[in-house]
């Protein structure tokens, strides 16, 4: 999402409050990129509604939502596998599907 840098901390706080478990993946001067966990009963329209309600009070310029791609799932799975020690642990992928939102360019 593109933001007014003056409101960066307030936006981060509010995103974490409204979307528990959200992770700030990338931060630049005018851009924040979060990964949020979408629950089974949460619709895309409710996510858009929630983000839209933040635009005016937090001076969000624009935002987008996207579902995690197969490539992102593979890279995360590979990263987790690389971090495991040589024990006989089994890697079990996460059951939830994160949603990330990025800047519209």
Secondary structure in CASP SS format (residue, H / E / C, confidence):
PFRMAT SS
TARGET T0000
AUTHOR 0000-0000-0000
METHOD secondary structure of the structure
MODEL  1
X C 1.00
X E 1.00
X E 1.00
X C 1.00
X H 1.00
X H 1.00
X H 1.00
X H 1.00
X H 1.00
X H 1.00
X H 1.00
X H 1.00
X H 1.00
X H 1.00
X H 1.00
X H 1.00
X H 1.00
X H 1.00
X C 1.00
X C 1.00
X C 1.00
X C 1.00
X E 1.00
X E 1.00
X E 1.00
X E 1.00
X E 1.00
X C 1.00
X C 1.00
X C 1.00
X E 1.00
X E 1.00
X E 1.00
X E 1.00
X E 1.00
X E 1.00
X E 1.00
X E 1.00
X C 1.00
X C 1.00
X C 1.00
X C 1.00
X C 1.00
X H 1.00
X H 1.00
X H 1.00
X H 1.00
X H 1.00
X H 1.00
X H 1.00
X H 1.00
X H 1.00
X H 1.00
X H 1.00
X H 1.00
X H 1.00
X H 1.00
X H 1.00
X C 1.00
X E 1.00
X E 1.00
X E 1.00
X C 1.00
X C 1.00
X C 1.00
X E 1.00
X E 1.00
X C 1.00
X C 1.00
X H 1.00
X H 1.00
X H 1.00
X H 1.00
X H 1.00
X H 1.00
X H 1.00
X H 1.00
X H 1.00
X H 1.00
X H 1.00
X H 1.00
X H 1.00
X H 1.00
X C 1.00
X C 1.00
X C 1.00
X C 1.00
X C 1.00
X C 1.00
X C 1.00
X C 1.00
X C 1.00
X C 1.00
X C 1.00
X C 1.00
X C 1.00
X E 1.00
X E 1.00
X E 1.00
X E 1.00
X E 1.00
X C 1.00
X C 1.00
X C 1.00
X C 1.00
END
